[in-house]
Amino acid sequence: MPGPLMQGKRALVTGVANDRSIAWAIAQLFQREGADLAFTYPGEAMERRVRPLAEGIGARAIVDCDVSKDADIDRAVAEVRKVWDRIDVIVHSIGYAPREALDGRFTDVTTRQSWAIALDVSAYSLIGLARAFKPMMPPGSSIVTLTYYGSEKVVKHYNVMGVAKAALECSARYLAEDLGQDGIRVNAISAGPIKTLAAAGIKGMRTMLGENADKTPLRRNVDQEDVARAALFLCSELGQNVTGETLHVDAGQNIMGVVSMG
Ligand code: NAD
């Protein structure tokens, strides 16, 4: 067995909201594997949730960064530079769409504004963060983002988030090609449904989680730790020649066609 897989690596983790966040499971596993961590949070209200968790795990920096604001992204780089001269990993675990866009007929509720917000926060932010932190990322570093199957097939109520995730996955591929020349890898994990704060905003999520378990090839739901292990693979030397990939961590759900058969 190799030694700790993230020994000496410095990882910037976005998207922790609470101890059920996928990003939190990733942060904990990365730390157990030897990584140093820095966290971002969007605004004061979130700081109250994130700071105790981040301090408890020995974070080197805890930075205010609402990814819809360029100035916040620039400030985050400046804050991280105060403690680190390089970063090896960015975990992008951010998704948002206005709630009213996630409830009702896609045609009616997808306004110009909700589309712009969802795409900006959930997809553009990957590009914005990559550009801002690129000068700090040495060859061998990597970026991982979180996506969902609603980008590939229609998932009722997921609506504009599905469109945003499609843009996110495609952006990850374009970034992977462009940053490949700098030795930076970019990958996405398409996670099966998990009960988190973000998931609570999706109508029908509870039913989906209940029904989903029987419908996947492995007859189970996935959890945050399943996703964290995949992130460890992608962000460590185990995944050293993997880039531009969307890795499904969904108990096989995406291979299914008609799911209503007995
Ligand atoms: P979560 O609510 O714990 O995390 C979502 C995070 O997005 C929060 O920490 C929130 O602060 C952050 N965020 C929202 N707007 C932001 C902004 N403007 N600036 C900075 N951060 C912002 O929920 P989660 O399920 O852990 O979600 C993490 C990622 O995983 C999301 O991209 C989500 O779409 C994706 N995902 C979740 C599931 C699931 O079923 N939970 C499945 C597949 C993919």
Boltz pocket constraint, residues with backbone or C-beta under 6 A from the ligand:
constraints:
  - pocket:
      binder: B
      contacts: [[A, 14], [A, 15], [A, 16], [A, 17], [A, 18], [A, 20], [A, 21], [A, 22], [A, 23], [A, 41], [A, 42], [A, 46], [A, 65], [A, 66], [A, 67], [A, 68], [A, 92], [A, 93], [A, 94], [A, 95], [A, 96], [A, 121], [A, 146], [A, 147], [A, 148], [A, 149], [A, 189], [A, 190], [A, 191], [A, 192], [A, 193], [A, 194], [A, 195], [A, 196], [A, 197], [A, 198], [A, 199]]
      max_distance: 6.0
